[in-house]
Amino acid sequence: MTLEQLRMFVTVAELGSIARAAEQLHKTQPAISIAIKRLQEEFKLSLLQKSGNRLQLTEDGQRMLPHCRYLLRQQADISGLAAHLNRDHERKVELVFDTICQQFTIYDAVINTQQAFPHTELYLTSVARLGALQQVIKGTADIAITPWMHSFHELATFDTLPFGQFEVIAVLHVSCLRNLHTPPKHSSHLHDLPLLMPQAFDIDIDIEKMMGVVPAFTIRTNDSDTQKALLMKGAGWGYIPRDKVSEELALGELVALNLSDVTSSIRGEISAVRKLGEQYGPVSEFLWQQLINIVQSQGLST
């Protein structure tokens, strides 16, 4: 059995005619007839039978057809992969994004890249606490979507692309609010409540200095889902991305705090980031261009 015999059999089965199959495959009719005959002899099965002016599949032929198609697709995939690798296309490209930066537009860029380079494996990784930027610095990711501050340029030389905004707000569960003697206008009013904080950042950031608050008690989590669950249990107050709790705020289950002595809302940039001066392959470059296209369509400055 050869792939060429399988291709002839599949084409005849689909067209119902050796003559039409010969025309499509640029083969002679005797060559196709001989190939199918030898295939049937090897399988010891009758695959095709005449019905009027057409050839139709036998029951055995109907069973065999999808398997033959599968083998032909596998052969095409292997040939495509070999051609892909011969053109120095990357075997793998990794896009990592901070959970605070998750946007549906990122997926558009990924889908377009996969369709253009189907043989490259695309890895999407979500991380927390600025871990995306750290992976780019270490070289374990090609591109990161990350919260961005200009001081990060001190960590490495980056190629950056503005990709939107984020907002982190201080919130408290309504049940805690009811138990307070006075509406909290100052961080001292929350002194007896734990502050829900990150365990650590992957990049050296003094979160207490950034937020302007030194808590008496803390509960430290390593992801925003756990932090949100604790907030909803009334375990304390904390800073969390606004879009993570927008529904709970609208329902009145969580209350946004406005404190006079500390930062109650932290707004910042989101950027697409990669290391400058690296040699990127065509797939990574295509993905970067897709992100540029998204930025331009959103009217952001590049």
Disulfide bonds with the S-S distance in Angstrom:
none
